[in-house]
Amino acid sequence: MKPLVLGAGAVGTVSALKFMKEAMLEKLVIADAVSARASLLADRLKDARVSAIHLDAGNVADVTAAIRSSGITVVLNAALPATNMDVMRACLEAGCDYIDLASAGTDVDGIPKMDDQFSLDAEFRKAGRLALLGMGADPGTTNVYAAYAAKHLLDVVTELRVRDGDNSRCQGHDGFLAAFSPWVMIDECLCKAVAFRNGRYYLEEPLTGKEPFDFPELGVLNCYYVDHEESRTLPRFFPAARTIDFKLCMDDATLETLRVMKRLGLSRTDRVTVGDVSVAPRDLVVSLLPEPKDLAGRMRGKTCVGTLAKGLKNGLPKAYYIYNVADHEAAFAELGVQATAYQTGIPPVIAARLIAQKVWQGSGVMSPEQFDPDPFLECLRREGMPWHIRDDSARSGLPWVTTRPSREIVAA
């Protein structure tokens, strides 16, 4: 296995550290648009198989050349979703597999979306290559949990509700922060959120749908609609499901900061002129926030990512919340990282291993729920991310939760 990790931030660091423990690893190339970040991570690993290069993930020709010159077998794109299509085209040109962690949101901003990525399916099939989309924590493990529920827990899946909780505190920082890419967090929180109900896709207004959810080990936290990949891909593969959505927990300060950001236009990605300087407001905001990798060692608390699957088993209604809880201090003690990066950076490495071993096989553009969940979840447990099943059948009650109609509808 010869992976190229694009992006040496918080998640790329976790993935690189875990790749180093792979028995099949022959070579690891770490690339970043900031040369120093890639070099620092390579120096930390102190292994002759590791090299660092400067690379702009949005430059198809340069990424193609890097793949070819190093004999790369799989690219993990841990850079911004805006680069996904460029990196996918480079993988097609150079002849290797592709994995990413997230896709762009619903805003009409000129950035390629998940549908654009799936449009390359025929080309990847023709090349005999696999492009695996959204293989982090959520999306990623949450999709696999849905596949597990369908295989082992339910005869018919009628609802899939992804819920992400976090009770973290950051020492020395009282304001807004993001434990994963701030650019991505702003993007997915402030664009309209895709939700699926009764065979149709709906667009929910940003930061609506307040729902108290009881997270294992964290307690009850308020969750809100956020645009996420699971709401787009899961309906493709669970035809009996009538409700699929995603909600993220947010405290009042985070909620209000995002709303003010939206009102003031600070989430915009188009450039504005300030004096003699041209800058995108979102880029300015992101530059003022701590980088996720720099939060390691300062975070306290836990994060919980899981999928609530509802349906029928032997004709009876059942509900199960399948989840993983990660502790910031434990993640720092093991790898020197924070828990959100830990949860996101490990799954793509497991996927790369399963693909290299031909345990997960396929060609084209695919989503995690299309594969057998069992080998992945066995590896996940061994890699320090034990997952659990909570029987929510009694607490869910009947009938299942319904949601008010949305004003805007997009084509199913």
DOZANU-914622 format. One record per residue (C-alpha): x, y, z. Coordinates in steps of 0.001 Angstrom, whole numbers, plus 500000, padded with zeros to 6 digits. Layout:
BEGIN
<node c1="X" c2="Y" c3="Z"/>
...
This chain:
BEGIN
<node c1="500000" c2="500000" c3="500000"/>
<node c1="501356" c2="503379" c3="498942"/>
<node c1="499022" c2="506151" c3="500137"/>
<node c1="499217" c2="509866" c3="499449"/>
<node c1="497690" c2="511963" c3="502253"/>
<node c1="496610" c2="515341" c3="500900"/>
<node c1="496423" c2="517776" c3="503806"/>
<node c1="498600" c2="517722" c3="506912"/>
<node c1="496066" c2="519285" c3="509272"/>
<node c1="494425" c2="517652" c3="512287"/>
<node c1="492745" c2="514802" c3="510395"/>
<node c1="495637" c2="514228" c3="507994"/>
<node c1="497931" c2="513914" c3="511011"/>
<node c1="495805" c2="511169" c3="512572"/>
<node c1="495584" c2="509300" c3="509259"/>
<node c1="499337" c2="509500" c3="508709"/>
<node c1="500040" c2="508233" c3="512232"/>
<node c1="497703" c2="505291" c3="511702"/>
<node c1="499061" c2="504505" c3="508223"/>
<node c1="502471" c2="504052" c3="509826"/>
<node c1="501103" c2="501100" c3="511799"/>
<node c1="499834" c2="499311" c3="508685"/>
<node c1="501671" c2="496051" c3="507990"/>
<node c1="501084" c2="496530" c3="504246"/>
<node c1="502612" c2="500031" c3="504123"/>
<node c1="505424" c2="500398" c3="501597"/>
<node c1="505492" c2="504161" c3="501216"/>
<node c1="503658" c2="507189" c3="502616"/>
<node c1="503677" c2="510588" c3="500931"/>
<node c1="502355" c2="513566" c3="502897"/>
<node c1="501396" c2="516631" c3="500880"/>
<node c1="500131" c2="520072" c3="501820"/>
<node c1="499813" c2="523471" c3="500178"/>
<node c1="501937" c2="524741" c3="503086"/>
<node c1="505280" c2="522970" c3="502755"/>
<node c1="506203" c2="523376" c3="506410"/>
<node c1="503122" c2="521510" c3="507619"/>
<node c1="503880" c2="518460" c3="505491"/>
<node c1="507557" c2="518514" c3="506487"/>
<node c1="506814" c2="518836" c3="510202"/>
<node c1="504484" c2="515849" c3="510096"/>
<node c1="506990" c2="513763" c3="508115"/>
<node c1="509723" c2="514689" c3="510598"/>
<node c1="507485" c2="513615" c3="513460"/>
<node c1="507048" c2="510160" c3="511905"/>
<node c1="510820" c2="509607" c3="511505"/>
<node c1="510579" c2="506769" c3="508995"/>
<node c1="512491" c2="506229" c3="505749"/>
<node c1="509261" c2="505233" c3="504001"/>
<node c1="507784" c2="508708" c3="504580"/>
<node c1="508325" c2="511748" c3="502384"/>
<node c1="506794" c2="515218" c3="502336"/>
<node c1="506011" c2="517370" c3="499304"/>
<node c1="504455" c2="520733" c3="498568"/>
<node c1="501258" c2="520207" c3="496602"/>
<node c1="498166" c2="522224" c3="495764"/>
<node c1="495271" c2="519739" c3="495845"/>
<node c1="493395" c2="521877" c3="493329"/>
<node c1="496085" c2="521520" c3="490665"/>
<node c1="495141" c2="518428" c3="488637"/>
<node c1="498414" c2="518276" c3="486699"/>
<node c1="500592" c2="518510" c3="489802"/>
<node c1="498566" c2="515939" c3="491747"/>
<node c1="498657" c2="513580" c3="488766"/>
<node c1="502416" c2="513936" c3="488493"/>
<node c1="502871" c2="513316" c3="492227"/>
<node c1="500774" c2="510139" c3="492076"/>
<node c1="502717" c2="508809" c3="489110"/>
<node c1="506191" c2="509695" c3="490357"/>
<node c1="505631" c2="507992" c3="493716"/>
<node c1="503631" c2="504998" c3="492471"/>
<node c1="500714" c2="505925" c3="494716"/>
<node c1="497966" c2="503292" c3="495026"/>
<node c1="495373" c2="505347" c3="496959"/>
<node c1="494875" c2="509051" c3="497626"/>
<node c1="493261" c2="510226" c3="500854"/>
<node c1="491991" c2="513729" c3="500253"/>
<node c1="491988" c2="515438" c3="503639"/>
<node c1="492001" c2="518887" c3="502016"/>
<node c1="488908" c2="521071" c3="501551"/>
<node c1="485908" c2="519603" c3="499676"/>
<node c1="486385" c2="522266" c3="496990"/>
<node c1="489331" c2="520170" c3="495740"/>
<node c1="487457" c2="516850" c3="495501"/>
<node c1="486728" c2="516891" c3="491775"/>
<node c1="490264" c2="517957" c3="490887"/>
<node c1="491810" c2="515195" c3="492971"/>
<node c1="489360" c2="512624" c3="491596"/>
<node c1="490322" c2="513582" c3="488045"/>
<node c1="493993" c2="513285" c3="488964"/>
<node c1="493354" c2="509774" c3="490322"/>
<node c1="491612" c2="508817" c3="487084"/>
<node c1="494462" c2="510213" c3="485022"/>
<node c1="497191" c2="508554" c3="487073"/>
<node c1="495324" c2="505303" c3="487777"/>
<node c1="494767" c2="504947" c3="491532"/>
<node c1="491931" c2="504730" c3="494051"/>
<node c1="490456" c2="507723" c3="495870"/>
<node c1="489022" c2="508362" c3="499354"/>
<node c1="487689" c2="511614" c3="500787"/>
<node c1="486034" c2="512772" c3="503989"/>
<node c1="483314" c2="515242" c3="502994"/>
<node c1="481579" c2="516979" c3="500096"/>
<node c1="480476" c2="520575" c3="499620"/>
<node c1="477158" c2="521929" c3="500912"/>
<node c1="474007" c2="523055" c3="499093"/>
<node c1="474888" c2="526728" c3="498532"/>
<node c1="475136" c2="527847" c3="494920"/>
<node c1="478750" c2="528975" c3="495208"/>
<node c1="480468" c2="527411" c3="492225"/>
<node c1="482038" c2="524645" c3="494320"/>
<node c1="481433" c2="521117" c3="492940"/>
<node c1="478922" c2="519082" c3="494952"/>
<node c1="478470" c2="515401" c3="495765"/>
<node c1="476271" c2="514909" c3="492688"/>
<node c1="479173" c2="516164" c3="490578"/>
<node c1="481404" c2="513571" c3="492207"/>
<node c1="478913" c2="510775" c3="491514"/>
<node c1="478807" c2="511920" c3="487880"/>
<node c1="482317" c2="510461" c3="487534"/>
<node c1="481013" c2="506976" c3="488345"/>
<node c1="481162" c2="505709" c3="484759"/>
<node c1="484715" c2="506975" c3="484322"/>
<node c1="485910" c2="505258" c3="487498"/>
<node c1="484146" c2="502059" c3="486459"/>
<node c1="485773" c2="502161" c3="483043"/>
<node c1="489176" c2="502670" c3="484689"/>
<node c1="488531" c2="499839" c3="487161"/>
<node c1="489157" c2="502228" c3="490046"/>
<node c1="487248" c2="502993" c3="493239"/>
<node c1="486328" c2="506439" c3="494540"/>
<node c1="484986" c2="506161" c3="498090"/>
<node c1="483197" c2="509311" c3="499229"/>
<node c1="482669" c2="510526" c3="502791"/>
<node c1="484779" c2="507999" c3="504714"/>
<node c1="485409" c2="509876" c3="507955"/>
<node c1="483415" c2="509782" c3="511194"/>
<node c1="480226" c2="511382" c3="509888"/>
<node c1="479871" c2="510790" c3="507073"/>
<node c1="481695" c2="507469" c3="507163"/>
<node c1="481223" c2="505384" c3="510273"/>
<node c1="477630" c2="506637" c3="510490"/>
<node c1="476946" c2="505149" c3="507037"/>
<node c1="478544" c2="501873" c3="508093"/>
<node c1="476399" c2="501823" c3="511246"/>
<node c1="473319" c2="502115" c3="509017"/>
<node c1="474521" c2="499137" c3="506954"/>
<node c1="475128" c2="497163" c3="510156"/>
<node c1="471614" c2="497888" c3="511416"/>
<node c1="470141" c2="496673" c3="508133"/>
<node c1="472267" c2="493518" c3="508165"/>
<node c1="471965" c2="492494" c3="511820"/>
<node c1="469347" c2="494442" c3="513763"/>
<node c1="466352" c2="495205" c3="511547"/>
<node c1="464421" c2="493359" c3="508857"/>
<node c1="463152" c2="496666" c3="507460"/>
<node c1="464797" c2="500063" c3="508019"/>
<node c1="462263" c2="502893" c3="508121"/>
<node c1="464287" c2="505743" c3="509666"/>
<node c1="467958" c2="506708" c3="509850"/>
<node c1="468767" c2="509711" c3="511999"/>
<node c1="472435" c2="510652" c3="512415"/>
<node c1="473131" c2="512527" c3="515644"/>
<node c1="476494" c2="514095" c3="516551"/>
<node c1="477087" c2="515303" c3="520107"/>
<node c1="479990" c2="517094" c3="521799"/>
<node c1="480375" c2="518502" c3="525309"/>
<node c1="483929" c2="519743" c3="524794"/>
<node c1="485603" c2="522705" c3="526439"/>
<node c1="488837" c2="524297" c3="525254"/>
<node c1="491286" c2="525587" c3="527827"/>
<node c1="492296" c2="529175" c3="527166"/>
<node c1="489566" c2="529834" c3="524578"/>
<node c1="486038" c2="531019" c3="525358"/>
<node c1="484756" c2="531935" c3="521908"/>
<node c1="483592" c2="530116" c3="518803"/>
<node c1="485798" c2="527309" c3="517535"/>
<node c1="485624" c2="524252" c3="515309"/>
<node c1="487247" c2="520924" c3="516144"/>
<node c1="487289" c2="520084" c3="512422"/>
<node c1="487849" c2="522358" c3="509417"/>
<node c1="486277" c2="525730" c3="510362"/>
<node c1="485644" c2="526445" c3="506668"/>
<node c1="483674" c2="523204" c3="506313"/>
<node c1="481798" c2="523704" c3="509584"/>
<node c1="480634" c2="527169" c3="508551"/>
<node c1="479682" c2="525826" c3="505123"/>
<node c1="477540" c2="522921" c3="506317"/>
<node c1="475935" c2="524760" c3="509220"/>
<node c1="474841" c2="527842" c3="507278"/>
<node c1="473655" c2="526360" c3="503993"/>
<node c1="470221" c2="524760" c3="503743"/>
<node c1="470240" c2="521210" c3="505090"/>
<node c1="469110" c2="518263" c3="502993"/>
<node c1="466616" c2="515945" c3="504699"/>
<node c1="464741" c2="512978" c3="503206"/>
<node c1="461097" c2="512193" c3="503948"/>
<node c1="458570" c2="509949" c3="502228"/>
<node c1="460511" c2="509581" c3="499006"/>
<node c1="461425" c2="513262" c3="498605"/>
<node c1="464416" c2="515405" c3="499425"/>
<node c1="463675" c2="518592" c3="501365"/>
<node c1="465797" c2="521620" c3="502207"/>
<node c1="465588" c2="522708" c3="505835"/>
<node c1="466508" c2="526221" c3="506879"/>
<node c1="469920" c2="526452" c3="508565"/>
<node c1="470074" c2="525956" c3="512340"/>
<node c1="466425" c2="524935" c3="512714"/>
<node c1="464737" c2="521749" c3="513929"/>
<node c1="465887" c2="522029" c3="517548"/>
<node c1="465807" c2="518564" c3="519124"/>
<node c1="467064" c2="517490" c3="522571"/>
<node c1="468926" c2="514186" c3="522133"/>
<node c1="470241" c2="511958" c3="524908"/>
<node c1="473833" c2="511061" c3="524012"/>
<node c1="475563" c2="508175" c3="525816"/>
<node c1="478118" c2="509494" c3="528344"/>
<node c1="477341" c2="513100" c3="527367"/>
<node c1="473710" c2="513533" c3="528390"/>
<node c1="470963" c2="515548" c3="526715"/>
<node c1="472209" c2="518122" c3="524186"/>
<node c1="470281" c2="520299" c3="521735"/>
<node c1="470744" c2="519327" c3="518089"/>
<node c1="469914" c2="521227" c3="514895"/>
<node c1="469637" c2="520484" c3="511186"/>
<node c1="473015" c2="520656" c3="509459"/>
<node c1="473668" c2="519793" c3="505837"/>
<node c1="475420" c2="516426" c3="505648"/>
<node c1="476278" c2="513762" c3="503115"/>
<node c1="474349" c2="510947" c3="504827"/>
<node c1="471031" c2="512612" c3="503967"/>
<node c1="471972" c2="512398" c3="500287"/>
<node c1="473511" c2="508920" c3="500035"/>
<node c1="471556" c2="506762" c3="502480"/>
<node c1="468223" c2="507160" c3="500623"/>
<node c1="469893" c2="505603" c3="497553"/>
<node c1="470484" c2="502322" c3="499349"/>
<node c1="467668" c2="502067" c3="501903"/>
<node c1="464522" c2="502167" c3="499750"/>
<node c1="462134" c2="501424" c3="502630"/>
<node c1="463396" c2="504337" c3="504734"/>
<node c1="460917" c2="507173" c3="504909"/>
<node c1="462984" c2="509556" c3="507073"/>
<node c1="466728" c2="510235" c3="506890"/>
<node c1="468357" c2="513318" c3="508378"/>
<node c1="471371" c2="514699" c3="510233"/>
<node c1="471551" c2="516932" c3="513280"/>
<node c1="474553" c2="518365" c3="515103"/>
<node c1="474572" c2="519509" c3="518719"/>
<node c1="475449" c2="523151" c3="519349"/>
<node c1="475558" c2="525244" c3="522475"/>
<node c1="473843" c2="528634" c3="522572"/>
<node c1="477081" c2="530573" c3="521987"/>
<node c1="477954" c2="528580" c3="518856"/>
<node c1="474413" c2="528883" c3="517558"/>
<node c1="474284" c2="532645" c3="518011"/>
<node c1="477767" c2="533181" c3="516562"/>
<node c1="476816" c2="531294" c3="513400"/>
<node c1="473566" c2="533238" c3="513081"/>
<node c1="475362" c2="536584" c3="513459"/>
<node c1="477966" c2="535428" c3="510948"/>
<node c1="475175" c2="534696" c3="508473"/>
<node c1="473404" c2="538015" c3="509069"/>
<node c1="476585" c2="540025" c3="508559"/>
<node c1="477614" c2="538154" c3="505436"/>
<node c1="480751" c2="536809" c3="507079"/>
<node c1="480103" c2="533303" c3="505762"/>
<node c1="480307" c2="534475" c3="502149"/>
<node c1="482945" c2="532923" c3="499893"/>
<node c1="482983" c2="535617" c3="497199"/>
<node c1="485699" c2="538227" c3="497488"/>
<node c1="485055" c2="541769" c3="498729"/>
<node c1="487356" c2="544773" c3="498573"/>
<node c1="488516" c2="546367" c3="501806"/>
<node c1="490787" c2="549309" c3="501037"/>
<node c1="493429" c2="547901" c3="498706"/>
<node c1="492823" c2="544296" c3="499775"/>
<node c1="490485" c2="541709" c3="498264"/>
<node c1="489366" c2="538989" c3="500656"/>
<node c1="486595" c2="536396" c3="501045"/>
<node c1="484786" c2="537068" c3="504350"/>
<node c1="484761" c2="533382" c3="505289"/>
<node c1="488515" c2="533121" c3="504730"/>
<node c1="489008" c2="536073" c3="507066"/>
<node c1="486867" c2="534491" c3="509781"/>
<node c1="488685" c2="531150" c3="509438"/>
<node c1="492077" c2="532882" c3="509694"/>
<node c1="491055" c2="534295" c3="513092"/>
<node c1="490076" c2="530901" c3="514540"/>
<node c1="492405" c2="528325" c3="516112"/>
<node c1="493476" c2="525584" c3="513710"/>
<node c1="491922" c2="522247" c3="514734"/>
<node c1="495358" c2="520601" c3="515035"/>
<node c1="496382" c2="523266" c3="517563"/>
<node c1="493500" c2="522320" c3="519880"/>
<node c1="495215" c2="519042" c3="520809"/>
<node c1="496000" c2="518923" c3="524514"/>
<node c1="493687" c2="521853" c3="525273"/>
<node c1="490350" c2="520091" c3="524801"/>
<node c1="488412" c2="518447" c3="527616"/>
<node c1="485245" c2="516411" c3="527311"/>
<node c1="483905" c2="513865" c3="524863"/>
<node c1="482346" c2="513590" c3="521434"/>
<node c1="479710" c2="511064" c3="520365"/>
<node c1="478895" c2="510183" c3="516756"/>
<node c1="476160" c2="507709" c3="515912"/>
<node c1="473203" c2="506596" c3="513830"/>
<node c1="469718" c2="506037" c3="515244"/>
<node c1="468173" c2="503284" c3="513120"/>
<node c1="464468" c2="502532" c3="513400"/>
<node c1="462400" c2="499857" c3="511720"/>
<node c1="460857" c2="496431" c3="512115"/>
<node c1="462285" c2="493187" c3="513475"/>
<node c1="460047" c2="490115" c3="513306"/>
<node c1="457151" c2="492477" c3="512652"/>
<node c1="457780" c2="494555" c3="515801"/>
<node c1="458998" c2="498187" c3="515869"/>
<node c1="462592" c2="498535" c3="517091"/>
<node c1="465125" c2="501347" c3="517403"/>
<node c1="468882" c2="501210" c3="517990"/>
<node c1="471456" c2="503956" c3="518396"/>
<node c1="474854" c2="502696" c3="517155"/>
<node c1="477678" c2="504972" c3="518202"/>
<node c1="481250" c2="505663" c3="519270"/>
<node c1="482345" c2="507989" c3="522066"/>
<node c1="485829" c2="509501" c3="521935"/>
<node c1="487553" c2="511308" c3="524803"/>
<node c1="489793" c2="514293" c3="524031"/>
<node c1="492305" c2="513517" c3="526761"/>
<node c1="492534" c2="509846" c3="525765"/>
<node c1="493086" c2="510784" c3="522100"/>
<node c1="495836" c2="513184" c3="523116"/>
<node c1="497506" c2="510592" c3="525326"/>
<node c1="497594" c2="508071" c3="522456"/>
<node c1="498396" c2="510180" c3="519386"/>
<node c1="498794" c2="513768" c3="520580"/>
<node c1="495544" c2="514825" c3="518843"/>
<node c1="492011" c2="515895" c3="519770"/>
<node c1="489055" c2="513497" c3="519683"/>
<node c1="487211" c2="514855" c3="516630"/>
<node c1="490319" c2="514468" c3="514471"/>
<node c1="490839" c2="511011" c3="515992"/>
<node c1="487321" c2="509880" c3="515067"/>
<node c1="487654" c2="511290" c3="511541"/>
<node c1="491205" c2="510265" c3="510674"/>
<node c1="491054" c2="506561" c3="511567"/>
<node c1="488129" c2="505353" c3="509365"/>
<node c1="489726" c2="506231" c3="505977"/>
<node c1="492874" c2="504323" c3="506934"/>
<node c1="490790" c2="501242" c3="507748"/>
<node c1="488970" c2="501644" c3="504433"/>
<node c1="492274" c2="501906" c3="502552"/>
<node c1="493434" c2="498703" c3="504240"/>
<node c1="490247" c2="496813" c3="503344"/>
<node c1="490486" c2="498009" c3="499752"/>
<node c1="494155" c2="496971" c3="499513"/>
<node c1="493288" c2="493563" c3="500960"/>
<node c1="490378" c2="493283" c3="498484"/>
<node c1="487994" c2="492759" c3="501385"/>
<node c1="486089" c2="495798" c3="500159"/>
<node c1="485901" c2="495508" c3="496382"/>
<node c1="484263" c2="497572" c3="493715"/>
<node c1="484787" c2="500140" c3="491001"/>
<node c1="483090" c2="503432" c3="490345"/>
<node c1="482047" c2="506145" c3="492791"/>
<node c1="480708" c2="504557" c3="495968"/>
<node c1="479534" c2="505352" c3="499493"/>
<node c1="480507" c2="503499" c3="502720"/>
<node c1="477059" c2="501944" c3="503250"/>
<node c1="477480" c2="499922" c3="500050"/>
<node c1="480105" c2="497676" c3="501644"/>
<node c1="479946" c2="494847" c3="504182"/>
<node c1="480035" c2="496621" c3="507575"/>
<node c1="481426" c2="493700" c3="509580"/>
<node c1="485140" c2="493758" c3="508641"/>
<node c1="485246" c2="497541" c3="508989"/>
<node c1="483631" c2="497567" c3="512423"/>
<node c1="485923" c2="494779" c3="513643"/>
<node c1="488925" c2="496865" c3="512576"/>
<node c1="487406" c2="499999" c3="514120"/>
<node c1="487203" c2="498321" c3="517507"/>
<node c1="490829" c2="497171" c3="517292"/>
<node c1="492017" c2="500646" c3="516280"/>
<node c1="490813" c2="502302" c3="519463"/>
<node c1="487271" c2="503263" c3="518456"/>
<node c1="484986" c2="500793" c3="520259"/>
<node c1="481416" c2="501099" c3="519039"/>
<node c1="478268" c2="500284" c3="520959"/>
<node c1="474580" c2="499602" c3="520421"/>
<node c1="471931" c2="501191" c3="522645"/>
<node c1="468449" c2="499730" c3="522394"/>
<node c1="466191" c2="502771" c3="522062"/>
<node c1="463016" c2="500819" c3="521297"/>
<node c1="461365" c2="501733" c3="524597"/>
<node c1="462446" c2="505361" c3="524706"/>
<node c1="461575" c2="506047" c3="521046"/>
<node c1="457904" c2="505236" c3="521499"/>
<node c1="455305" c2="505042" c3="518759"/>
<node c1="454532" c2="506501" c3="516344"/>
<node c1="457991" c2="507496" c3="515140"/>
<node c1="458963" c2="511155" c3="515132"/>
<node c1="457534" c2="513197" c3="512263"/>
<node c1="458721" c2="516580" c3="511087"/>
<node c1="456827" c2="519582" c3="509755"/>
<node c1="456835" c2="520048" c3="505960"/>
<node c1="459621" c2="522247" c3="504583"/>
<node c1="458992" c2="525131" c3="502260"/>
<node c1="461503" c2="524191" c3="499609"/>
<node c1="461825" c2="520890" c3="497802"/>
<node c1="464635" c2="519609" c3="495604"/>
<node c1="464277" c2="516771" c3="493151"/>
<node c1="464656" c2="513276" c3="494570"/>
